[in-house]
Amino acid sequence: MHLRKMAELDKPTNKLLDIYIEKFNRDKRYKPADDAIVKLFKAFPKNDNIEDILLKISVINDMYSTNILGTFKMAEHILEQNIDKGLKNGDAEVVHQIAKGHGIRTKRNNTELNFYSFATKYCNWHNQESYAIYDSFVEKVLLAYKRKDKFSDFKTTDLKDFEMFRKIISDFLNYYGLTKHNLKQIDKFLWIYGKEKFPPNYRKK
């Protein structure tokens, strides 16, 4: 397992977060991409027009490589869900409404794909203080700190339940006394720290 071969983890502190958030903000690719998405979602904040939804999906899909091949199908699905009120209220169920029920299926066995990571990103860019972003790097960091310090009691599958995921993030902040950063900054730290500590393995099979 990669988690057992990783470099030693630093104790999360406000100072450590500042260092890695600054790394993110100084990156010539990550920061401009973030700023571009901020502009887009400010220009098209609602989800009652399929053209606006399609544009937002396409940009997230490209910037984050979320692998949604059926972007138009996903746009139709999001339009049907009437999610704007739920997004504003920070309703956890909106993540699952987007992630499932869209009818985009695998070619191999015709099962519907669960676009949970994409859904957290889509929700996050509408309401950054209510929706944390889930991806593989974030998962690896949280699992590694759970093994190291037992900051929270959860199973790996709990990370794919957004209400539980949100609680796990809250447990992480409370356990380590991370008091000076907003949720968006926490997202940046978890992602770029995870990318550094758990670099993707591109070895050929």
Residue, then its C-alpha position, 0 to 999 in steps of 0.5 A: m500500500h502506498l500509505r505505508k511507504m509514504a514520506e513522514l507526515d507533518k503535524p497539521t498546523n496553521k503555519l503548515l497550511d499557510i506554507y502549502i496554500e502559498k505554494f498553491n497560490r504561487d503555482k502558475r497553473y493552479k491559481p489562474a485555473d481557480d481564478a478562471i472558475v471563480k469568474l465563470f461561476k460569478a457570471f453564471p451562478k444559477n442552474d436554470n439554463i442548460e447552456d450555462i450549466l453545460l459551460k460550467i460542467s465543461v470547464i470543471n471537466d477540463m480543469y480537474s480532469t473529471n472524465i465526464l464524457g457525456t457532458f450534455k447528458m450531465a447538463e440535462h440531469i443537473l437542470e432537472q434537479n432544481i438544485d439552486k435552493g439546495l446549493k444556497n442552503g448547503d444541502a448535502e443531498v445535492v452532491h448525491q443528486i448530481a453524482k447519480g441518476h444521470g444515466i451515464r453508463t460504462k460501456r463494459n458492463n452498462t452500470e451507471l457511473n457515480f460522479y461523486s468527486f465531480a459533484t463535490k467540485y460542482c457544488n463547491w464552486h457555487n458555495q465554497e463555505s458549505y461544500a468541501i472537495y473530495d478527490s483521491f489526494v484528499e482521501k489519501v491525506l485524511l486516511a493517512y492522518k486517521r491511521k497516524d493520529k486517529f483524529s476521527d473514527f470513520k471507514t473509507t466508504d464514509l468519505k463517499d457519503f457527503e454528510m459524513f465527509r463534511k463531518i470528517i473534515s470538521d473533525f480534522l480541523n477541530y483535532y488539530g486546532l486549525t482555526k484561521h483558514n476557511l474551507k476553500q483554503i483547507d481544500k487547497f491544503l489537502w489537495i496540494y499536500g496530498k499531491e506532494k505526499f502521494p504522487p501518482n504512480y504512472r508505472k506501466k502495468 
